[in-house]
Amino acid sequence: MIDDVRNLHYEERIKKFNLMTLEKRRHMSDLIETFKIVNDCYNLKSDLFFTYDEGLRRGHSKKLYKKRSILDLRKYVFSNRVIDHWNARSGACVTSNTINQFKNCLKRELQPETHG
């Protein structure tokens, strides 16, 4: 712990050091895992987790379809909770060629603006 920020609240420390909140870091981790699954970085079939949105609606070419869920339990499963965040990313991000390129793009999209 840095002495001069010891007494600051979490939000103030985040702002002072221009860091991402825990919530944003969790979103980022979910999105990185989604990228790995969608791009076959694991020996998993992506269709076990996700269905592509074939509706050709607005958005990028790797848009995922979100199934409706009645139970709250289903809403919070990884393969369901990440879809809105994935679909909100830019086409340049989701079509990145490498994981590092994707991570850098995510940082740019999720990092708060620097203030001075």
Contacts in CASP RR format, 6 or more apart in sequence:
PFRMAT RR
TARGET T0000
AUTHOR 0000-0000-0000
METHOD contacts of the structure
MODEL  1
MIDDVRNLHYEERIKKFNLMTLEKRRHMSDLIETFKIVNDCYNLKSDLFF
TYDEGLRRGHSKKLYKKRSILDLRKYVFSNRVIDHWNARSGACVTSNTIN
QFKNCLKRELQPETHG
5 12 0 8 1.000
5 13 0 8 1.000
5 16 0 8 1.000
5 17 0 8 1.000
8 16 0 8 1.000
13 19 0 8 1.000
14 20 0 8 1.000
14 21 0 8 1.000
15 112 0 8 1.000
15 115 0 8 1.000
18 111 0 8 1.000
18 112 0 8 1.000
18 114 0 8 1.000
18 115 0 8 1.000
20 28 0 8 1.000
20 110 0 8 1.000
20 111 0 8 1.000
20 112 0 8 1.000
24 110 0 8 1.000
27 85 0 8 1.000
27 110 0 8 1.000
28 103 0 8 1.000
28 106 0 8 1.000
28 107 0 8 1.000
28 110 0 8 1.000
30 78 0 8 1.000
30 81 0 8 1.000
30 82 0 8 1.000
30 85 0 8 1.000
31 82 0 8 1.000
31 85 0 8 1.000
31 86 0 8 1.000
31 89 0 8 1.000
31 106 0 8 1.000
32 99 0 8 1.000
32 102 0 8 1.000
32 103 0 8 1.000
32 106 0 8 1.000
33 78 0 8 1.000
33 82 0 8 1.000
34 50 0 8 1.000
34 82 0 8 1.000
34 86 0 8 1.000
35 41 0 8 1.000
35 94 0 8 1.000
35 96 0 8 1.000
35 99 0 8 1.000
35 102 0 8 1.000
36 42 0 8 1.000
36 99 0 8 1.000
37 44 0 8 1.000
37 46 0 8 1.000
37 49 0 8 1.000
37 50 0 8 1.000
38 46 0 8 1.000
38 50 0 8 1.000
38 62 0 8 1.000
38 64 0 8 1.000
38 94 0 8 1.000
40 46 0 8 1.000
41 99 0 8 1.000
49 78 0 8 1.000
49 79 0 8 1.000
50 64 0 8 1.000
50 65 0 8 1.000
50 79 0 8 1.000
50 83 0 8 1.000
51 64 0 8 1.000
51 65 0 8 1.000
51 67 0 8 1.000
52 62 0 8 1.000
52 63 0 8 1.000
52 64 0 8 1.000
52 65 0 8 1.000
53 63 0 8 1.000
53 64 0 8 1.000
53 65 0 8 1.000
53 87 0 8 1.000
54 65 0 8 1.000
57 63 0 8 1.000
59 87 0 8 1.000
59 91 0 8 1.000
60 87 0 8 1.000
60 89 0 8 1.000
60 90 0 8 1.000
60 91 0 8 1.000
60 94 0 8 1.000
60 95 0 8 1.000
61 91 0 8 1.000
61 94 0 8 1.000
61 95 0 8 1.000
62 86 0 8 1.000
62 91 0 8 1.000
62 94 0 8 1.000
62 95 0 8 1.000
63 87 0 8 1.000
64 83 0 8 1.000
64 86 0 8 1.000
64 87 0 8 1.000
65 83 0 8 1.000
66 80 0 8 1.000
66 83 0 8 1.000
66 84 0 8 1.000
66 87 0 8 1.000
67 80 0 8 1.000
69 75 0 8 1.000
69 80 0 8 1.000
74 80 0 8 1.000
75 81 0 8 1.000
86 94 0 8 1.000
89 105 0 8 1.000
89 106 0 8 1.000
89 109 0 8 1.000
90 105 0 8 1.000
90 109 0 8 1.000
92 105 0 8 1.000
93 102 0 8 1.000
93 105 0 8 1.000
93 106 0 8 1.000
93 109 0 8 1.000
94 102 0 8 1.000
96 102 0 8 1.000
96 105 0 8 1.000
END
